[in-house]
Amino acid sequence: MQTADTGAPRANPARLDGKKLVIGMVQARFNASVTDALAQACKEELIELGVRAEDIDQVSVPGALEIAVALQALAETEKYDALVAVGCIIRGETYHFELVANESGAGVSRVALDYGIPIANAILTTESLDQAVARQVEKGRDAAYVAIEMANLLGDLA
């Protein structure tokens, strides 16, 4: 989807100000080379957008299916303005890919809706490791933009 219109140019610049925001991140360790790069790109972009490094908390979980329960635990603290889910699911030869991709995505959405907290979903679902590597930095940065924009939007609506 290299021609997809991501909507980034339409973002209100005031909504991309990360100052005063506290962000929580949950990173799956499965496919760590990709998730490490995703998390690093996200953190770098959060800082570039004004979030202080000490206001970014990161926890790790075994895999994508465990992300939602850790997001829920972070949301319950009411400490965070937004959360970020970081994972990588690469298609294999069995139905397991669909199960993990569908359930991890549904879990992230459920936590966001149940707790009224924005969650940037940076769980890659790809056909191959090469596809994941090609997307890891861009999707990590995108997650930072989503987290900040949605935290500010919900703050404005409150």
C-alpha positions as CSV (number, residue, x, y, z in Angstrom):
1,M,0.0,0.0,0.0
2,Q,2.8,2.4,-0.8
3,T,0.2,4.7,-2.4
4,A,-2.1,4.8,0.6
5,D,-3.2,8.2,1.8
6,T,-2.2,8.1,5.5
7,G,-3.8,11.4,6.4
8,A,-0.7,12.7,8.1
9,P,-0.6,16.0,6.2
10,R,-4.0,16.9,7.6
11,A,-3.1,16.6,11.2
12,N,-3.5,19.8,13.2
13,P,0.1,20.8,14.3
14,A,-1.2,21.7,17.8
15,R,-2.3,18.1,18.2
16,L,1.2,16.9,17.5
17,D,2.7,18.6,20.6
18,G,3.9,15.9,23.0
19,K,4.9,18.2,25.8
20,K,3.1,17.3,29.0
21,L,2.1,13.8,27.7
22,V,2.9,10.6,29.4
23,I,3.0,7.6,27.1
24,G,3.1,3.8,27.9
25,M,4.4,1.3,25.5
26,V,4.0,-2.5,25.4
27,Q,6.4,-4.4,23.3
28,A,6.2,-8.1,22.3
29,R,9.6,-9.9,22.4
30,F,8.6,-12.3,19.7
31,N,10.4,-11.2,16.5
32,A,12.5,-9.0,18.7
33,S,14.7,-7.7,15.9
34,V,11.7,-6.1,14.3
35,T,9.9,-5.0,17.5
36,D,13.1,-3.5,18.9
37,A,13.3,-1.3,15.8
38,L,9.6,-0.4,15.9
39,A,9.9,0.6,19.6
40,Q,13.1,2.6,19.0
41,A,11.6,4.5,16.1
42,C,8.5,5.2,18.1
43,K,10.5,6.5,21.1
44,E,12.7,8.6,18.9
45,E,9.7,10.2,17.2
46,L,7.8,10.7,20.6
47,I,10.9,12.6,21.9
48,E,11.1,14.6,18.6
49,L,7.5,15.6,19.1
50,G,8.2,16.9,22.6
51,V,7.5,13.9,24.9
52,R,10.2,13.8,27.6
53,A,12.2,10.5,27.7
54,E,11.3,10.0,31.3
55,D,7.6,10.3,30.4
56,I,7.8,7.2,28.2
57,D,7.4,3.9,30.1
58,Q,8.0,0.6,28.3
59,V,7.2,-2.9,29.3
60,S,7.8,-6.1,27.4
61,V,5.6,-9.2,27.0
62,P,6.3,-12.6,25.3
63,G,4.2,-12.1,22.2
64,A,1.4,-10.3,20.5
65,L,-1.4,-12.1,22.3
66,E,-0.1,-10.8,25.7
67,I,0.0,-7.2,24.6
68,A,-3.6,-6.5,25.4
69,V,-3.5,-7.6,29.1
70,A,-0.4,-5.5,29.7
71,L,-2.1,-2.5,28.0
72,Q,-5.0,-3.1,30.3
73,A,-2.8,-3.0,33.3
74,L,-1.2,0.2,32.2
75,A,-4.6,1.8,31.4
76,E,-5.9,0.9,34.9
77,T,-3.2,3.0,36.5
78,E,-4.8,6.1,34.9
79,K,-1.2,7.5,34.6
80,Y,-1.0,7.6,30.8
81,D,-2.4,9.9,28.1
82,A,-1.9,7.3,25.4
83,L,-0.5,3.8,24.9
84,V,1.4,2.2,22.1
85,A,1.2,-1.5,21.2
86,V,4.3,-2.9,19.5
87,G,4.5,-6.3,17.9
88,C,5.2,-8.3,14.8
89,I,3.3,-11.2,13.5
90,I,4.7,-12.9,10.4
91,R,2.6,-15.4,8.4
92,G,3.6,-19.0,8.7
93,E,2.2,-22.2,7.2
94,T,-0.8,-22.6,9.6
95,Y,-3.9,-20.8,10.7
96,H,-2.1,-19.5,13.8
97,F,-1.2,-16.3,12.0
98,E,-4.9,-15.3,11.5
99,L,-5.7,-16.2,15.1
100,V,-2.9,-14.2,16.6
101,A,-3.4,-11.2,14.2
102,N,-7.1,-11.1,14.8
103,E,-7.1,-11.6,18.5
104,S,-4.2,-9.2,19.2
105,G,-5.9,-6.5,17.2
106,A,-9.3,-7.1,18.9
107,G,-7.6,-7.0,22.3
108,V,-6.0,-3.7,21.6
109,S,-9.2,-2.2,20.4
110,R,-11.1,-3.5,23.4
111,V,-8.7,-2.0,25.9
112,A,-8.9,1.4,24.1
113,L,-12.7,1.4,24.1
114,D,-13.1,0.0,27.6
115,Y,-10.7,2.5,29.2
116,G,-11.3,5.5,26.9
117,I,-7.5,5.7,26.2
118,P,-6.0,6.1,22.8
119,I,-3.8,3.2,21.8
120,A,-1.6,3.4,18.7
121,N,-1.5,-0.1,17.2
122,A,2.0,-0.8,15.9
123,I,1.5,-4.6,15.7
124,L,2.8,-5.4,12.2
125,T,1.1,-8.3,10.4
126,T,3.2,-9.3,7.4
127,E,3.7,-12.1,4.9
128,S,7.5,-12.2,5.5
129,L,10.3,-11.0,7.6
130,D,11.4,-8.8,4.7
131,Q,8.1,-7.0,4.7
132,A,8.3,-6.5,8.4
133,V,11.8,-5.0,8.2
134,A,10.7,-2.7,5.4
135,R,8.0,-1.3,7.6
136,Q,9.5,-1.3,11.0
137,V,10.8,2.3,11.2
138,E,7.9,4.0,9.4
139,K,5.3,2.2,11.4
140,G,7.1,2.9,14.7
141,R,7.2,6.6,13.8
142,D,3.5,6.5,12.7
143,A,2.6,5.1,16.1
144,A,4.2,8.1,17.8
145,Y,2.1,10.5,15.7
146,V,-1.1,8.5,16.4
147,A,-0.5,8.4,20.1
148,I,0.2,12.1,20.4
149,E,-2.5,13.3,18.1
150,M,-5.2,11.1,19.7
151,A,-4.1,12.0,23.3
152,N,-4.4,15.7,22.4
153,L,-7.7,15.2,20.5
154,L,-9.3,13.4,23.5
155,G,-7.9,16.1,25.8
156,D,-9.6,18.8,23.7
157,L,-12.9,16.9,23.7
158,A,-12.9,16.4,27.5
